[in-house]
Amino acid sequence: MPDPIGWVVLVFGALVASVVGGVAGFGAGIIMLPLVAWAVGVRSAVPVLTVTMLLGNLSRIWWSRGEVDRAVVIRFALGAVPATVLGAAIYAGTPAELLGRFVGVFLVASVPLRRLLATDLFRMRLRHFPALGAFTGLLSGLVVTTGPLNTPFFLAYGLRRNAYIGTEAVCALVMHIARGATLTRYALVTGETLAVGVVLGSTMFAGAWAGRRLLDRMSDRVFLTIIEALLVLMGLQFFLFPR
């Protein structure tokens, strides 16, 4: 369990992270991962963050529940669920530095990728989402925080603002449930990690509400600018500090 200073840092971080996630649809996990690892240790970070992000995604789903694209969610889940289970089963043996640098390069490259996907050279269709789910699900089982990997493809399909936030949150929730069940199977989710995750996840409801209020006031252009800036910043973070 965190000490008192650790609790303060984690609760404040969860609030800030949930505002970012409520606006951008991702980023909360990337912000929370180093904080959780510092407060409870690297071994417990993935189980704690799994519970935290499961509840955090529920909050984003609630505030955007009327605009979720169910067809996308169903097809994404077909590939994501088995791949997430596989990734969670092998995550401990994966070289963290190599995986971190790969994610960092992909995030930075996703900015021009999103613009390329917005042209007529490629059109994101419903039939592509099972493959996207499998790719993202495998990485999700390994590094937990993979929301930005979906971003260029979800945007290329035409999802914007609340439709994007809600749909991405449901897809992420599916992966968190699959990962949590697998980690429980391996006795990595304990009563203490569950308690910490529940406290932090509950804090995220307030931040998600604030993020929704900000999102309602944004144009699509401002929304996309924020998304691309966060992708580059977080990509550089992964590349320069891969562990």
Contacts in CASP RR format, 6 or more apart in sequence:
PFRMAT RR
TARGET T0000
AUTHOR 0000-0000-0000
METHOD contacts of the structure
MODEL  1
MPDPIGWVVLVFGALVASVVGGVAGFGAGIIMLPLVAWAVGVRSAVPVLT
VTMLLGNLSRIWWSRGEVDRAVVIRFALGAVPATVLGAAIYAGTPAELLG
RFVGVFLVASVPLRRLLATDLFRMRLRHFPALGAFTGLLSGLVVTTGPLN
TPFFLAYGLRRNAYIGTEAVCALVMHIARGATLTRYALVTGETLAVGVVL
GSTMFAGAWAGRRLLDRMSDRVFLTIIEALLVLMGLQFFLFPR
1 40 0 8 1.000
1 192 0 8 1.000
1 195 0 8 1.000
1 196 0 8 1.000
2 9 0 8 1.000
2 10 0 8 1.000
2 39 0 8 1.000
2 40 0 8 1.000
2 196 0 8 1.000
6 38 0 8 1.000
6 39 0 8 1.000
7 39 0 8 1.000
9 35 0 8 1.000
9 38 0 8 1.000
9 39 0 8 1.000
10 32 0 8 1.000
10 35 0 8 1.000
10 36 0 8 1.000
10 39 0 8 1.000
10 196 0 8 1.000
10 199 0 8 1.000
10 200 0 8 1.000
11 199 0 8 1.000
11 200 0 8 1.000
11 203 0 8 1.000
13 31 0 8 1.000
13 32 0 8 1.000
13 35 0 8 1.000
14 32 0 8 1.000
14 52 0 8 1.000
14 200 0 8 1.000
14 201 0 8 1.000
14 203 0 8 1.000
14 204 0 8 1.000
15 203 0 8 1.000
15 204 0 8 1.000
15 206 0 8 1.000
15 207 0 8 1.000
16 31 0 8 1.000
17 27 0 8 1.000
17 28 0 8 1.000
17 29 0 8 1.000
17 31 0 8 1.000
17 32 0 8 1.000
17 204 0 8 1.000
18 28 0 8 1.000
18 56 0 8 1.000
18 59 0 8 1.000
18 203 0 8 1.000
18 204 0 8 1.000
18 205 0 8 1.000
18 206 0 8 1.000
18 207 0 8 1.000
18 208 0 8 1.000
18 210 0 8 1.000
18 211 0 8 1.000
19 207 0 8 1.000
19 208 0 8 1.000
19 210 0 8 1.000
19 211 0 8 1.000
19 214 0 8 1.000
20 27 0 8 1.000
20 28 0 8 1.000
20 31 0 8 1.000
20 230 0 8 1.000
21 27 0 8 1.000
21 28 0 8 1.000
21 60 0 8 1.000
21 165 0 8 1.000
21 208 0 8 1.000
21 211 0 8 1.000
22 28 0 8 1.000
22 60 0 8 1.000
22 63 0 8 1.000
22 165 0 8 1.000
22 207 0 8 1.000
22 208 0 8 1.000
22 210 0 8 1.000
22 211 0 8 1.000
22 212 0 8 1.000
22 214 0 8 1.000
22 215 0 8 1.000
23 211 0 8 1.000
23 214 0 8 1.000
23 215 0 8 1.000
23 218 0 8 1.000
23 226 0 8 1.000
24 226 0 8 1.000
24 227 0 8 1.000
24 230 0 8 1.000
25 60 0 8 1.000
25 147 0 8 1.000
25 151 0 8 1.000
25 164 0 8 1.000
25 165 0 8 1.000
25 166 0 8 1.000
25 168 0 8 1.000
25 169 0 8 1.000
26 145 0 8 1.000
26 147 0 8 1.000
26 148 0 8 1.000
26 150 0 8 1.000
26 151 0 8 1.000
26 168 0 8 1.000
26 230 0 8 1.000
27 145 0 8 1.000
27 147 0 8 1.000
27 148 0 8 1.000
27 230 0 8 1.000
27 234 0 8 1.000
28 53 0 8 1.000
28 56 0 8 1.000
28 204 0 8 1.000
29 49 0 8 1.000
29 52 0 8 1.000
29 53 0 8 1.000
29 144 0 8 1.000
29 145 0 8 1.000
30 145 0 8 1.000
30 148 0 8 1.000
30 234 0 8 1.000
30 237 0 8 1.000
30 238 0 8 1.000
32 49 0 8 1.000
32 52 0 8 1.000
32 53 0 8 1.000
32 200 0 8 1.000
33 45 0 8 1.000
33 49 0 8 1.000
33 144 0 8 1.000
33 145 0 8 1.000
36 44 0 8 1.000
36 45 0 8 1.000
36 48 0 8 1.000
36 49 0 8 1.000
36 52 0 8 1.000
36 196 0 8 1.000
36 200 0 8 1.000
37 45 0 8 1.000
40 48 0 8 1.000
40 193 0 8 1.000
40 196 0 8 1.000
44 192 0 8 1.000
44 193 0 8 1.000
46 91 0 8 1.000
46 144 0 8 1.000
46 183 0 8 1.000
46 188 0 8 1.000
47 180 0 8 1.000
47 183 0 8 1.000
47 188 0 8 1.000
47 189 0 8 1.000
47 190 0 8 1.000
47 193 0 8 1.000
47 194 0 8 1.000
48 193 0 8 1.000
48 196 0 8 1.000
48 197 0 8 1.000
48 200 0 8 1.000
49 144 0 8 1.000
49 145 0 8 1.000
49 197 0 8 1.000
50 144 0 8 1.000
50 176 0 8 1.000
50 179 0 8 1.000
50 180 0 8 1.000
50 183 0 8 1.000
50 189 0 8 1.000
51 180 0 8 1.000
51 189 0 8 1.000
51 193 0 8 1.000
51 194 0 8 1.000
51 196 0 8 1.000
51 197 0 8 1.000
51 198 0 8 1.000
51 201 0 8 1.000
52 196 0 8 1.000
52 197 0 8 1.000
52 200 0 8 1.000
52 201 0 8 1.000
52 204 0 8 1.000
53 144 0 8 1.000
53 145 0 8 1.000
53 172 0 8 1.000
53 176 0 8 1.000
53 201 0 8 1.000
54 173 0 8 1.000
54 176 0 8 1.000
54 177 0 8 1.000
54 180 0 8 1.000
54 201 0 8 1.000
55 197 0 8 1.000
55 198 0 8 1.000
55 200 0 8 1.000
55 201 0 8 1.000
55 202 0 8 1.000
55 204 0 8 1.000
55 205 0 8 1.000
56 201 0 8 1.000
56 204 0 8 1.000
56 205 0 8 1.000
56 208 0 8 1.000
57 169 0 8 1.000
57 170 0 8 1.000
57 172 0 8 1.000
57 173 0 8 1.000
57 176 0 8 1.000
58 169 0 8 1.000
58 173 0 8 1.000
59 201 0 8 1.000
59 204 0 8 1.000
59 205 0 8 1.000
59 207 0 8 1.000
59 208 0 8 1.000
59 209 0 8 1.000
60 165 0 8 1.000
60 166 0 8 1.000
60 169 0 8 1.000
60 208 0 8 1.000
61 68 0 8 1.000
61 166 0 8 1.000
61 169 0 8 1.000
61 170 0 8 1.000
61 173 0 8 1.000
62 205 0 8 1.000
62 208 0 8 1.000
63 165 0 8 1.000
63 208 0 8 1.000
63 209 0 8 1.000
63 211 0 8 1.000
63 212 0 8 1.000
64 162 0 8 1.000
64 163 0 8 1.000
64 165 0 8 1.000
64 166 0 8 1.000
64 169 0 8 1.000
64 212 0 8 1.000
65 166 0 8 1.000
67 162 0 8 1.000
67 163 0 8 1.000
67 166 0 8 1.000
67 167 0 8 1.000
68 163 0 8 1.000
68 166 0 8 1.000
68 167 0 8 1.000
68 170 0 8 1.000
69 159 0 8 1.000
69 163 0 8 1.000
69 167 0 8 1.000
71 126 0 8 1.000
72 126 0 8 1.000
72 129 0 8 1.000
72 154 0 8 1.000
72 157 0 8 1.000
72 159 0 8 1.000
72 167 0 8 1.000
72 171 0 8 1.000
73 167 0 8 1.000
73 170 0 8 1.000
73 171 0 8 1.000
73 174 0 8 1.000
75 126 0 8 1.000
75 127 0 8 1.000
75 129 0 8 1.000
75 130 0 8 1.000
76 129 0 8 1.000
76 130 0 8 1.000
76 132 0 8 1.000
76 133 0 8 1.000
76 171 0 8 1.000
76 174 0 8 1.000
77 133 0 8 1.000
77 171 0 8 1.000
77 174 0 8 1.000
78 129 0 8 1.000
78 130 0 8 1.000
78 133 0 8 1.000
79 130 0 8 1.000
79 131 0 8 1.000
79 133 0 8 1.000
79 134 0 8 1.000
79 137 0 8 1.000
80 133 0 8 1.000
80 134 0 8 1.000
80 136 0 8 1.000
80 137 0 8 1.000
80 140 0 8 1.000
80 171 0 8 1.000
80 174 0 8 1.000
80 175 0 8 1.000
80 178 0 8 1.000
81 174 0 8 1.000
81 175 0 8 1.000
81 178 0 8 1.000
82 134 0 8 1.000
83 133 0 8 1.000
83 134 0 8 1.000
83 135 0 8 1.000
83 136 0 8 1.000
83 137 0 8 1.000
83 138 0 8 1.000
83 140 0 8 1.000
84 137 0 8 1.000
84 138 0 8 1.000
84 140 0 8 1.000
84 141 0 8 1.000
84 174 0 8 1.000
84 175 0 8 1.000
84 178 0 8 1.000
84 179 0 8 1.000
84 182 0 8 1.000
85 178 0 8 1.000
85 179 0 8 1.000
85 181 0 8 1.000
85 182 0 8 1.000
86 138 0 8 1.000
86 141 0 8 1.000
87 137 0 8 1.000
87 138 0 8 1.000
87 139 0 8 1.000
87 140 0 8 1.000
87 141 0 8 1.000
87 142 0 8 1.000
88 141 0 8 1.000
88 142 0 8 1.000
88 178 0 8 1.000
88 179 0 8 1.000
88 180 0 8 1.000
88 182 0 8 1.000
88 183 0 8 1.000
89 182 0 8 1.000
89 186 0 8 1.000
90 142 0 8 1.000
91 141 0 8 1.000
91 142 0 8 1.000
91 143 0 8 1.000
94 142 0 8 1.000
96 242 0 8 1.000
96 243 0 8 1.000
97 242 0 8 1.000
97 243 0 8 1.000
98 242 0 8 1.000
99 139 0 8 1.000
99 142 0 8 1.000
99 143 0 8 1.000
99 242 0 8 1.000
100 143 0 8 1.000
100 238 0 8 1.000
100 239 0 8 1.000
100 242 0 8 1.000
100 243 0 8 1.000
101 238 0 8 1.000
101 239 0 8 1.000
101 242 0 8 1.000
103 139 0 8 1.000
103 143 0 8 1.000
103 146 0 8 1.000
103 149 0 8 1.000
103 235 0 8 1.000
103 238 0 8 1.000
104 234 0 8 1.000
104 235 0 8 1.000
104 236 0 8 1.000
104 237 0 8 1.000
104 238 0 8 1.000
104 239 0 8 1.000
104 242 0 8 1.000
105 235 0 8 1.000
105 239 0 8 1.000
106 149 0 8 1.000
106 235 0 8 1.000
107 148 0 8 1.000
107 149 0 8 1.000
107 231 0 8 1.000
107 232 0 8 1.000
107 234 0 8 1.000
107 235 0 8 1.000
107 238 0 8 1.000
108 231 0 8 1.000
108 232 0 8 1.000
108 235 0 8 1.000
108 236 0 8 1.000
108 239 0 8 1.000
110 148 0 8 1.000
110 149 0 8 1.000
110 151 0 8 1.000
110 152 0 8 1.000
110 231 0 8 1.000
111 152 0 8 1.000
111 228 0 8 1.000
111 231 0 8 1.000
111 232 0 8 1.000
113 152 0 8 1.000
114 151 0 8 1.000
114 152 0 8 1.000
114 155 0 8 1.000
114 156 0 8 1.000
114 228 0 8 1.000
116 122 0 8 1.000
117 124 0 8 1.000
117 152 0 8 1.000
117 153 0 8 1.000
117 155 0 8 1.000
117 156 0 8 1.000
118 155 0 8 1.000
118 156 0 8 1.000
122 156 0 8 1.000
123 156 0 8 1.000
124 153 0 8 1.000
124 156 0 8 1.000
124 157 0 8 1.000
124 158 0 8 1.000
125 157 0 8 1.000
128 153 0 8 1.000
129 153 0 8 1.000
132 150 0 8 1.000
132 153 0 8 1.000
133 171 0 8 1.000
135 149 0 8 1.000
136 146 0 8 1.000
136 147 0 8 1.000
136 149 0 8 1.000
136 150 0 8 1.000
136 171 0 8 1.000
136 175 0 8 1.000
137 146 0 8 1.000
137 175 0 8 1.000
139 146 0 8 1.000
139 149 0 8 1.000
140 146 0 8 1.000
140 172 0 8 1.000
140 175 0 8 1.000
140 179 0 8 1.000
141 175 0 8 1.000
141 179 0 8 1.000
141 182 0 8 1.000
144 179 0 8 1.000
146 175 0 8 1.000
147 168 0 8 1.000
147 172 0 8 1.000
148 230 0 8 1.000
148 231 0 8 1.000
148 234 0 8 1.000
148 235 0 8 1.000
150 168 0 8 1.000
150 171 0 8 1.000
151 168 0 8 1.000
151 227 0 8 1.000
151 231 0 8 1.000
154 164 0 8 1.000
154 167 0 8 1.000
154 168 0 8 1.000
155 164 0 8 1.000
155 224 0 8 1.000
155 227 0 8 1.000
159 167 0 8 1.000
159 168 0 8 1.000
160 220 0 8 1.000
160 223 0 8 1.000
161 215 0 8 1.000
161 218 0 8 1.000
161 220 0 8 1.000
161 223 0 8 1.000
162 212 0 8 1.000
162 215 0 8 1.000
162 216 0 8 1.000
165 212 0 8 1.000
165 215 0 8 1.000
180 189 0 8 1.000
183 189 0 8 1.000
215 223 0 8 1.000
218 226 0 8 1.000
END
